């Protein structure tokens, strides 16, 4: 069993194009021997946002605090503490905190997705890192 306290994890700014006032903390993941999923907590400053984007994996989100919204092709849906969201693979989405109100949410993704996303957070690039060719 592994336990970690959120406040002990250093927040990392999200540098991807379109992100403003967004930070992420990786609470648990492959480095902790989690076999399938990575748990992250995103913090958006008041008026902050994640990029409007899509990817080929699902993720689950649970709002911890604050108020804001999720943006999708159908428009914006409001979010507040206790709201849960399933984002399907290839679904356009982005999160935004209301003006004057920071927002914090839990986001769970497959480990593969986190590893590609970690590259994006650190470099600001959308392309995943090149993987070595498989040996036959």
Secondary structure, 3 states (H helix, E strand, C coil): CCCCCHHHCCCEECCCCCCEEEEEEEEECHHHCCCCEEEEEEEEEEEEECCCECCCCCEEEEEEEEEEEEEECCEEEEEECCCEEEECCCCCEEEEECCCCCEEEEEEEEHHHHHHHHHHHHHCCCCCCCCCCCCC
